[in-house]
Amino acid sequence: MAPKITDFVEDAGAPGIIAGIGAVILAPVVLPVVANVGKPIAKTLIKGGIVLYEKSRGAFAELGETWEDMVAEARAEIAEAKQLPAFESASGHPENTHDHGQG
């Protein structure tokens, strides 16, 4: 069953009724004032967010480039480490060279 207006009036009591009537009467006056004050604040916050986004975009791009450089250096070091022992053992020790019975 749907609530009745009398239920709200009985639950709210006199202070609630007075506050409700006051809100209805003052709303057309208060809302435009709040909107006029709130709009510049909201615009300032939005502008600040846009500026912060633009600055962070450049910082994140630079961070991404630095990260990619570090990853490339790490991969190069890993590849070098894999090739270095094989290269040293093949050319660093003359006893590993075989003449295959010629000489």
C-alpha positions as CSV (number, residue, x, y, z in Angstrom):
1,M,0.0,0.0,0.0
2,A,1.3,3.5,-0.9
3,P,2.3,5.8,2.0
4,K,-0.1,8.6,2.7
5,I,0.8,12.2,3.2
6,T,-0.6,12.1,6.7
7,D,1.9,9.4,7.7
8,F,4.7,11.8,6.7
9,V,3.2,14.7,8.6
10,E,2.7,12.6,11.7
11,D,6.3,11.3,11.6
12,A,7.9,14.6,10.9
13,G,6.2,16.6,13.6
14,A,6.0,20.4,13.8
15,P,9.7,21.1,13.3
16,G,9.8,18.8,10.2
17,I,6.7,20.5,8.8
18,I,8.1,24.0,9.3
19,A,11.5,23.0,7.7
20,G,9.7,21.5,4.8
21,I,7.5,24.6,4.2
22,G,10.6,26.8,4.6
23,A,12.5,24.7,2.0
24,V,9.7,24.9,-0.5
25,I,9.4,28.7,0.0
26,L,13.1,29.4,-0.1
27,A,14.1,27.0,-2.9
28,P,13.4,29.4,-5.7
29,V,15.6,32.0,-4.0
30,V,18.4,29.8,-2.6
31,L,19.0,27.6,-5.7
32,P,20.0,30.4,-8.1
33,V,22.3,31.8,-5.5
34,V,23.9,28.5,-4.9
35,A,24.1,27.9,-8.6
36,N,25.8,31.3,-9.2
37,V,28.3,30.7,-6.5
38,G,28.9,27.0,-7.3
39,K,29.3,27.4,-11.1
40,P,32.6,29.4,-10.9
41,I,33.9,27.0,-8.3
42,A,33.0,24.1,-10.5
43,K,34.6,25.7,-13.6
44,T,37.8,26.4,-11.6
45,L,37.9,22.7,-10.5
46,I,37.4,21.6,-14.1
47,K,40.1,23.9,-15.4
48,G,42.5,22.7,-12.8
49,G,41.7,19.1,-13.7
50,I,42.3,19.8,-17.4
51,V,45.7,21.5,-16.7
52,L,46.7,18.6,-14.4
53,Y,45.7,16.1,-17.1
54,E,47.7,17.9,-19.7
55,K,50.8,18.1,-17.5
56,S,50.5,14.5,-16.4
57,R,50.1,13.3,-20.0
58,G,53.6,14.7,-20.8
59,A,55.1,13.2,-17.6
60,F,53.5,9.8,-18.3
61,A,54.8,9.9,-21.9
62,E,58.3,10.6,-20.6
63,L,58.0,7.9,-18.0
64,G,56.9,5.5,-20.7
65,E,59.9,6.3,-22.8
66,T,62.2,5.9,-19.8
67,W,60.6,2.5,-19.0
68,E,61.0,1.3,-22.6
69,D,64.7,2.4,-22.6
70,M,65.3,0.4,-19.4
71,V,63.5,-2.7,-20.8
72,A,65.6,-2.5,-24.0
73,E,68.8,-2.1,-21.9
74,A,67.8,-5.1,-19.7
75,R,67.1,-7.2,-22.8
76,A,70.4,-6.2,-24.4
77,E,72.2,-7.2,-21.2
78,I,70.4,-10.5,-21.1
79,A,71.3,-11.2,-24.7
80,E,74.9,-10.2,-24.1
81,A,75.1,-12.5,-21.1
82,K,73.8,-15.4,-23.1
83,Q,76.3,-14.8,-25.9
84,L,79.4,-13.9,-23.8
85,P,80.2,-17.3,-22.3
86,A,79.8,-19.1,-25.7
87,F,82.0,-16.5,-27.4
88,E,84.7,-16.7,-24.7
89,S,84.8,-20.5,-24.7
90,A,85.1,-20.6,-28.5
91,S,87.8,-17.9,-29.0
92,G,89.3,-17.5,-25.6
93,H,90.9,-20.9,-25.2
94,P,93.2,-22.1,-27.9
95,E,93.0,-25.7,-26.8
96,N,89.4,-25.8,-28.0
97,T,90.5,-25.4,-31.6
98,H,90.9,-28.7,-33.5
99,D,92.9,-29.3,-36.5
100,H,91.0,-32.4,-37.3
101,G,94.1,-34.5,-38.0
102,Q,95.8,-32.1,-40.4
103,G,99.2,-31.4,-39.5
